[in-house]
Amino acid sequence: MEFLLKPWPWYVSGPLISLVMIVLIYFGKTFGMSSNLRTLCTIGGADNFASFFKFDWKSQIWNLTVVVGAVIGGFIAVNFLSDGSAIALNPETVANLNSLGFENAGASLLPPELYDWSSALTLKGSLILIGGGILVGFGTRYAGGCTSGHAITGLSNLQWPSLVAVIGFFIGGLIMVHFLYPLIFTA
């Protein structure tokens, strides 16, 4: 049981991800979270408003297990497999986060400065959530998929566009963390 309360090492989780990808490739399926959003929107009737949502969503229903698994897995991890200990962050990272207004950096996975309702329901918090959602949605559509789809499925299938997208995701992440994040959270 002690093993379950700690993060799984790469040599356990990596082969499990590889096994899932081998099974998906064998059955000719692709994996990605953004395709689930398209499926859910189509089920909800979005195909009546935009041609992007006109596709055979019933062939993608199997992929909704990814969403269900992420929700159930997250619930199990937080409630049954977490010991509540602080996150091991580099002291320099903690100092940088403290300078941006994060008082207890590393104390939890979800800092209250971002994920607490009292922060999210402020004007600044709402703008960050709405703006971030729009940018993620646009970026996912523009890149033809999300990080999980490109980085896991696309790279497993040796797709050149996925390599370009993953490099772009990393560059965008670096720009966000080093340049935009300080502008947003010091204002």
trRosetta pair geometry for C-beta under 8 A, 3 or more apart (Angstrom, degrees):
i j d omega theta_ij theta_ji phi_ij phi_ji
1 4 5.7 -52 -160 31 47 112
1 5 6.9 43 148 -21 71 104
2 5 6.0 -60 -156 31 36 111
2 6 7.3 19 155 -9 66 107
3 6 6.6 -73 -161 38 32 100
4 81 5.2 -100 155 -129 92 100
5 81 6.0 -162 -104 -170 44 59
5 82 7.3 120 -152 -128 72 9
5 83 4.9 61 180 -46 116 108
6 83 7.9 -4 -72 -2 57 124
8 12 4.6 -103 179 79 108 125
8 13 4.6 120 104 -46 121 105
9 12 5.4 89 62 9 73 98
9 13 7.2 -174 89 7 32 93
10 13 6.2 -67 -131 52 31 95
10 14 4.9 34 174 -27 72 120
11 14 6.3 -27 -103 36 22 115
11 15 7.0 22 -179 -9 47 109
12 15 6.9 -71 -162 39 20 100
12 16 6.6 16 151 -16 60 114
13 16 5.6 -60 -149 38 35 114
13 17 6.3 35 155 -20 69 104
14 17 5.9 -56 -151 34 29 108
14 18 6.4 29 152 -18 64 107
15 18 5.2 -53 -144 38 37 116
15 19 6.2 44 155 -25 68 101
16 19 5.6 -48 -148 31 32 114
16 20 6.7 33 152 -17 62 102
17 20 5.8 -53 -153 35 34 112
17 21 6.4 32 150 -18 65 107
17 152 6.8 -105 -179 -138 117 117
18 21 5.6 -56 -148 38 33 111
18 22 6.4 37 153 -23 66 103
19 22 5.7 -50 -148 32 31 112
19 23 6.6 31 153 -16 63 104
20 23 5.8 -57 -153 37 32 111
20 24 6.3 29 152 -17 66 108
20 31 7.5 58 138 -71 112 157
21 24 5.6 -54 -144 39 34 111
21 25 6.1 34 157 -19 67 105
21 31 7.3 -93 -102 7 73 138
21 152 6.6 -144 -86 169 120 90
21 153 7.0 -173 -128 -101 100 55
21 156 4.6 -126 -173 -137 139 162
22 25 5.9 -53 -144 38 28 109
22 26 6.3 34 153 -24 62 107
23 26 5.6 -54 -149 33 29 116
23 27 6.5 8 159 -1 64 109
24 27 6.2 -68 -147 48 29 97
24 29 4.5 -95 -158 75 81 96
24 30 6.9 103 166 -100 124 17
24 31 5.7 -48 -130 -37 167 106
24 153 7.1 -79 118 -113 146 100
25 28 7.5 35 -174 -76 31 29
25 29 7.8 -95 -59 50 21 63
25 156 6.7 -128 -60 135 125 119
25 157 6.9 172 -109 -84 111 89
29 62 7.2 -75 -127 93 145 133
29 63 7.5 -178 -173 -75 118 97
30 35 7.2 111 98 -23 106 163
30 149 6.8 44 158 -147 109 94
30 153 4.8 81 -159 -171 81 154
30 157 8.0 -40 -109 -26 96 145
31 63 7.3 175 -123 -133 51 102
31 66 6.7 143 -154 -90 88 144
31 148 6.7 -84 129 142 94 101
31 149 6.5 -168 100 -109 55 61
31 152 5.9 -52 85 100 123 122
31 153 4.6 173 47 -60 80 119
32 35 4.8 87 79 2 101 106
32 36 7.6 -161 103 -9 60 84
32 63 7.8 -7 53 -164 58 133
32 66 8.0 81 73 127 18 174
32 145 5.3 -70 -147 -159 160 106
32 146 5.5 147 -172 41 102 95
32 148 5.4 155 -128 92 58 90
32 149 2.5 17 -103 -78 129 105
32 150 7.7 64 -108 -18 124 52
32 152 7.8 176 -81 56 70 105
32 153 6.1 -78 -48 13 94 136
33 36 5.6 -53 -165 27 45 116
33 37 7.1 45 145 -20 71 98
33 66 6.5 -141 -94 129 64 130
33 67 7.3 110 -138 -80 81 80
33 70 7.6 33 -106 -37 115 159
33 146 5.2 -46 56 56 91 157
33 148 5.3 77 -7 41 97 134
33 149 7.1 -124 24 -35 58 94
34 37 5.4 -45 -156 28 46 114
34 38 6.8 48 147 -18 67 99
34 140 4.5 -178 -111 179 148 133
34 141 7.9 -162 -179 -64 138 55
34 145 5.8 172 51 -151 131 46
34 146 3.9 153 -22 -29 112 109
34 149 6.2 -70 32 -13 101 137
35 38 5.5 -48 -153 34 40 115
35 39 6.4 43 147 -21 67 103
35 60 6.4 -132 153 -155 108 135
35 63 6.0 -36 103 143 115 160
35 145 7.3 -10 -43 -122 93 87
35 149 6.7 115 -16 -90 105 137
36 39 5.5 -51 -148 36 36 113
36 40 6.2 35 154 -18 68 105
36 60 7.8 -170 -98 155 49 115
36 63 5.6 -144 -80 126 86 104
36 64 5.8 127 -136 -101 105 57
36 66 6.0 -132 -59 69 140 113
36 67 5.0 159 178 -45 155 117
37 40 5.7 -52 -144 38 31 110
37 41 6.3 32 155 -19 64 106
38 41 5.9 -55 -147 37 28 110
38 42 6.4 28 154 -19 63 108
38 52 7.5 -102 -138 142 111 98
38 53 6.7 -166 -167 -111 80 75
38 55 7.8 16 149 42 119 131
38 60 7.9 -23 88 125 98 168
39 42 5.8 -58 -149 36 29 110
39 43 6.4 31 153 -19 65 104
39 57 5.0 134 -142 -151 75 100
39 60 4.6 -138 -94 106 130 128
39 61 7.2 168 -173 -85 139 44
39 63 6.6 154 -17 72 157 114
39 64 6.4 -124 103 -65 144 97
40 43 5.6 -50 -146 35 32 112
40 44 6.3 28 153 -15 63 110
40 64 7.5 118 -65 -109 90 110
40 67 7.9 65 -53 -48 129 169
41 44 5.6 -62 -151 43 31 112
41 46 3.9 0 157 -1 94 149
41 53 5.7 -103 111 -114 105 131
42 45 7.8 119 -175 -15 29 9
42 46 5.6 -75 -83 52 39 97
42 47 5.1 50 -140 -40 81 105
42 53 4.5 179 -90 -174 85 98
42 54 7.8 161 -127 -78 115 22
42 55 6.8 -78 -105 50 158 80
42 57 4.3 -175 100 -70 136 140
43 57 5.9 -165 -58 145 76 156
45 48 5.2 -14 174 9 85 118
45 49 7.7 67 133 -6 78 99
46 49 5.7 -68 -163 43 53 104
46 50 6.1 -23 163 37 90 100
46 53 4.1 -179 105 -88 99 173
47 50 7.3 -87 -122 63 28 59
47 53 4.1 -131 -79 112 63 101
47 54 4.8 112 -150 -81 104 62
47 55 7.9 -148 -102 17 122 54
49 53 7.5 35 58 34 75 134
50 53 5.3 80 77 7 89 101
50 54 8.0 -149 106 -17 52 86
51 54 5.2 -44 -157 14 53 119
55 60 7.9 47 113 -12 115 130
56 59 4.6 47 116 2 110 113
56 60 7.6 137 105 -8 68 89
57 60 5.6 -67 -159 43 49 108
57 61 7.1 78 144 -57 72 78
58 61 5.7 -13 -156 -23 43 115
60 63 5.0 -36 -177 23 78 120
60 64 7.6 94 133 -31 76 84
61 64 5.8 -35 -169 8 50 117
62 65 6.2 -30 175 2 52 112
63 66 5.6 -19 179 5 64 116
64 67 5.4 -41 -164 31 59 112
64 68 6.3 57 141 -15 76 102
65 68 5.4 -54 -143 45 39 112
65 69 5.7 44 155 -23 70 108
66 69 5.8 -55 -142 40 24 112
66 70 6.3 28 155 -22 61 105
67 70 5.8 -53 -148 33 29 111
67 71 6.5 24 155 -14 63 106
68 71 6.0 -58 -150 38 30 108
68 72 6.1 19 157 -9 67 112
69 72 5.9 -58 -136 46 29 104
69 73 5.5 29 163 -20 66 115
70 73 5.8 -54 -134 42 22 111
70 74 6.1 26 161 -21 60 109
71 74 6.0 -56 -148 35 24 110
71 75 6.5 24 154 -18 61 107
72 75 5.7 -55 -149 36 32 112
72 76 6.3 29 155 -17 66 107
73 76 5.8 -54 -144 38 31 109
73 77 6.1 31 157 -21 65 108
74 77 5.7 -54 -142 36 29 112
74 78 6.2 20 162 -12 65 109
75 78 6.3 -62 -146 41 25 103
75 79 5.9 -7 170 8 64 120
76 79 6.5 -73 -132 52 20 92
76 80 5.2 -41 -167 39 63 118
76 81 6.2 42 140 -5 77 112
77 80 7.4 -47 -83 54 8 75
77 81 4.9 -53 -135 57 46 118
77 82 6.2 67 154 -43 63 99
78 81 7.8 20 -1 50 15 77
78 82 5.4 -9 -142 -1 33 139
79 82 7.4 50 -7 27 12 104
86 106 5.3 49 178 140 101 92
86 107 5.6 -45 -118 -117 97 40
86 108 8.0 -66 -122 -53 60 39
87 106 4.5 -132 64 -154 89 71
87 107 7.6 -45 17 11 87 9
87 108 7.5 50 -14 158 109 3
87 109 6.7 117 -58 -81 132 61
88 106 7.4 84 -76 -155 4 122
89 93 4.8 -113 172 83 107 125
89 94 5.2 127 101 -56 123 91
89 97 7.9 -17 158 6 159 140
89 105 6.4 -81 63 140 164 99
89 106 4.1 -122 8 -88 124 124
90 93 4.3 91 63 2 89 106
90 94 7.1 -158 91 -7 47 83
91 94 5.4 -51 -147 35 38 115
91 95 6.3 40 153 -20 67 103
92 95 5.6 -51 -148 36 33 113
92 96 6.4 34 151 -19 64 104
93 96 5.7 -53 -148 36 32 111
93 97 6.3 29 155 -15 66 107
93 105 7.2 -160 127 154 80 137
93 106 7.9 104 102 -58 108 114
94 97 5.8 -57 -147 40 29 109
94 98 6.2 34 153 -22 64 106
94 105 4.6 167 -136 90 67 125
94 106 5.7 -38 -98 -11 106 128
95 98 5.6 -52 -146 34 30 114
95 99 6.5 31 154 -20 63 104
96 99 5.8 -55 -152 33 31 111
96 100 6.7 23 151 -13 63 107
97 100 5.6 -60 -151 40 36 109
97 102 4.0 -46 164 58 96 130
97 105 3.7 113 94 -99 140 146
97 106 7.9 145 57 -23 154 82
97 111 7.9 -147 -175 -90 129 157
98 101 7.9 118 -176 -14 30 8
98 102 6.2 -87 -81 71 34 72
98 103 7.0 65 -126 -119 76 29
98 105 5.9 -102 -52 -2 72 126
99 186 7.9 -11 140 -91 81 108
100 181 7.0 -19 -129 147 152 95
100 182 6.4 -111 -100 -112 110 60
100 185 4.2 39 -177 111 102 133
100 186 6.2 -83 -129 -60 65 78
101 113 6.1 143 119 -142 96 150
101 185 5.5 -148 31 171 116 102
101 186 7.5 176 -20 -92 110 47
102 105 4.6 77 118 -71 118 93
102 111 5.3 -34 -141 -158 112 153
102 113 5.3 -122 -105 19 70 149
102 185 7.8 -10 -34 -176 88 148
103 113 7.3 142 8 -51 81 120
104 107 3.7 -22 154 3 111 139
104 108 7.3 42 113 8 117 87
104 111 7.2 170 72 -132 80 88
104 112 7.8 41 44 20 114 103
105 111 7.0 -11 -105 -99 55 130
107 111 7.9 94 51 -107 88 74
108 111 6.6 153 71 -82 91 42
108 112 7.7 61 53 -32 135 80
110 114 7.2 -122 -174 75 72 100
110 115 4.1 -41 173 40 109 163
111 114 5.3 67 77 19 91 98
111 115 6.5 123 71 15 45 99
112 115 6.3 -82 -114 62 31 75
112 116 3.8 32 -162 -34 82 124
112 118 7.9 17 172 51 102 100
112 119 6.5 142 153 -11 64 134
113 116 7.3 32 -43 18 14 108
113 119 5.6 143 -170 -114 31 159
113 185 7.9 56 148 -138 133 119
114 119 6.3 -96 -95 114 7 145
114 120 7.6 53 165 -71 41 84
114 125 7.7 159 -145 -130 43 98
114 128 7.7 -104 -137 118 85 148
115 119 7.3 33 41 61 20 126
115 120 7.0 16 -149 -50 23 116
116 119 4.7 82 65 10 87 103
116 120 6.8 -169 87 -8 41 90
117 120 5.5 -59 -134 43 34 109
117 121 5.7 22 170 -13 71 114
118 121 6.6 -55 -133 40 21 103
118 122 7.5 36 156 -37 52 98
119 122 6.2 -47 -163 8 35 113
119 125 4.8 146 146 -89 62 141
120 125 4.4 -160 -133 156 22 133
120 126 7.0 87 167 -69 58 58
120 129 6.2 52 -153 -44 92 141
121 125 6.3 3 23 78 21 134
121 126 6.7 35 -145 -56 28 101
122 125 4.4 90 50 10 83 105
122 126 6.7 -150 86 -7 40 86
123 126 5.9 -57 -146 38 26 109
123 127 6.3 25 156 -17 63 108
124 127 5.8 -57 -148 37 28 110
124 128 6.4 29 154 -20 64 106
124 187 8.0 177 -126 92 130 102
125 128 5.7 -54 -148 35 31 112
125 129 6.3 27 155 -15 65 107
126 129 5.8 -57 -146 40 31 108
126 130 6.0 20 161 -10 68 111
127 130 6.1 -57 -135 45 27 103
127 131 5.5 23 166 -13 65 117
128 131 6.1 -56 -132 46 20 106
128 132 5.7 20 164 -18 60 115
128 184 6.8 95 -103 -172 112 133
129 132 6.0 -56 -138 40 20 108
129 133 6.2 22 159 -20 59 110
130 133 5.7 -55 -147 35 27 112
130 134 6.5 27 155 -17 63 105
131 134 5.8 -55 -148 36 30 109
131 135 6.3 25 156 -15 65 108
132 135 5.8 -58 -145 40 31 109
132 136 6.1 28 158 -17 67 108
133 136 5.9 -55 -142 38 28 108
133 137 6.1 27 158 -17 64 109
134 137 5.8 -58 -146 39 27 111
134 138 6.1 25 157 -16 65 109
135 138 5.8 -54 -142 40 29 109
135 139 5.9 27 159 -17 65 111
136 139 5.8 -57 -141 41 27 110
136 140 6.1 29 159 -21 63 108
137 140 5.9 -55 -145 35 26 110
137 141 6.4 19 159 -12 62 108
138 141 6.0 -63 -150 41 28 106
138 142 5.9 24 156 -18 67 113
139 142 5.6 -56 -137 41 29 110
139 143 5.9 17 165 -9 66 113
139 172 7.6 97 -139 -149 148 171
140 143 6.2 -61 -139 45 23 101
140 145 6.7 -64 -166 145 76 13
140 146 4.9 -7 -127 -81 111 76
141 144 7.7 32 178 -72 29 31
143 146 7.8 110 80 -86 123 24
143 150 6.9 -53 148 -50 121 145
143 165 4.7 104 -168 -133 116 117
143 168 7.0 -167 -109 81 124 139
143 169 7.9 52 -125 -61 166 94
144 150 8.0 99 85 -76 83 109
144 161 6.8 -1 58 146 142 136
144 165 7.3 -110 53 -81 91 145
145 149 3.6 -113 179 94 121 138
145 150 5.1 145 96 -47 119 87
145 153 8.0 -105 -177 61 154 119
145 154 6.9 154 80 -44 155 128
145 162 7.6 -22 65 -107 138 89
145 165 7.0 48 65 167 95 169
146 149 5.0 95 50 12 68 104
146 150 7.0 -152 91 2 31 91
147 150 6.3 -63 -140 46 26 100
147 151 5.3 5 173 -3 67 122
147 166 7.5 96 -142 -112 71 73
147 169 5.4 118 -104 -141 99 159
148 151 6.3 -58 -120 49 21 98
148 152 5.3 -9 -175 11 62 121
148 153 7.7 53 138 -2 65 94
149 152 7.0 -57 -115 49 9 88
149 153 5.3 -34 -162 36 52 120
149 154 6.3 60 138 -23 65 103
149 162 7.9 -127 123 -121 71 112
150 153 7.3 -35 -78 58 10 80
150 154 4.2 -20 -147 23 47 143
150 155 7.1 65 153 -25 57 86
150 159 8.0 -110 -144 79 69 120
150 161 7.8 -101 -130 118 108 76
150 162 4.1 177 -158 -145 79 86
150 165 4.3 -98 -145 91 158 132
150 166 5.4 -169 129 -57 115 84
150 169 7.4 161 75 -23 138 136
151 154 7.0 27 -21 48 15 100
151 155 5.8 -4 -166 -1 34 126
151 162 7.3 -175 -64 175 27 105
151 166 5.0 115 -90 -107 81 118
151 169 7.4 -73 -56 47 115 155
152 155 6.9 -42 -114 41 5 99
152 156 6.3 3 160 -18 49 117
153 156 5.7 -64 -147 37 25 112
153 157 6.3 8 161 -5 65 112
153 162 7.5 -139 89 -117 67 153
154 157 6.0 -68 -149 45 27 100
154 159 4.4 -83 -165 53 81 123
154 161 7.0 -94 -159 85 133 77
154 162 2.4 169 145 -103 134 154
154 163 7.5 -149 132 -33 111 52
154 165 7.0 29 91 48 168 127
154 166 7.5 -171 82 -36 126 111
155 158 7.2 35 -172 -81 38 32
155 159 7.2 -90 -71 41 27 78
155 162 5.4 -139 -51 122 60 127
155 163 6.5 103 -100 -76 86 72
155 166 6.6 21 -58 -31 120 153
157 162 7.5 97 60 9 93 151
159 162 4.2 75 82 5 104 111
159 163 7.1 -175 95 -11 56 81
160 163 5.7 -53 -153 31 37 112
160 164 6.6 35 153 -16 67 104
161 164 5.6 -54 -149 38 37 112
161 165 6.2 39 152 -21 68 106
162 165 5.4 -51 -143 37 34 113
162 166 6.2 35 156 -20 66 104
163 166 5.9 -52 -145 35 29 109
163 167 6.5 30 154 -17 62 105
164 167 5.9 -56 -151 37 30 112
164 168 6.4 31 150 -18 64 108
165 168 5.5 -58 -151 38 32 114
165 169 6.4 38 150 -25 67 101
166 169 5.5 -45 -147 30 35 114
166 170 6.6 33 154 -16 63 102
167 170 5.9 -55 -153 36 32 109
167 171 6.4 30 151 -17 65 107
168 171 5.6 -54 -144 39 33 110
168 172 6.1 34 156 -19 66 107
169 172 5.7 -57 -147 40 28 112
169 173 6.2 31 153 -22 64 107
170 173 5.5 -52 -146 35 32 114
170 174 6.4 32 155 -18 64 104
171 174 5.8 -54 -150 36 31 111
171 175 6.4 31 152 -18 65 106
172 175 5.7 -54 -147 37 32 111
172 176 6.2 34 154 -22 65 106
173 176 5.6 -53 -147 35 30 113
173 177 6.2 21 160 -13 66 109
174 177 6.1 -57 -141 41 28 104
174 178 5.9 0 170 4 66 118
175 178 6.6 -71 -134 50 20 93
175 179 5.4 -35 -172 33 62 119
175 180 6.5 48 137 -8 76 106
176 179 7.3 -64 -104 53 7 77
176 180 4.9 -46 -138 49 49 120
176 181 5.9 71 153 -38 66 95
177 180 7.9 21 -9 50 15 80
177 181 5.3 3 -137 -1 32 140
178 181 7.4 64 1 32 13 106
178 182 7.6 -15 170 -5 29 113
179 182 7.0 -78 -168 35 17 102
179 183 7.0 6 152 -12 58 114
180 183 5.5 -62 -152 38 39 112
180 184 6.1 34 156 -20 74 107
181 184 5.9 -57 -144 37 30 108
181 185 6.1 -3 170 6 67 115
182 185 6.6 -71 -132 51 25 90
182 186 5.6 9 177 -9 67 120
183 186 6.8 -60 -127 41 16 98
183 187 6.5 25 165 -33 55 113
184 187 6.4 -66 -161 20 21 113
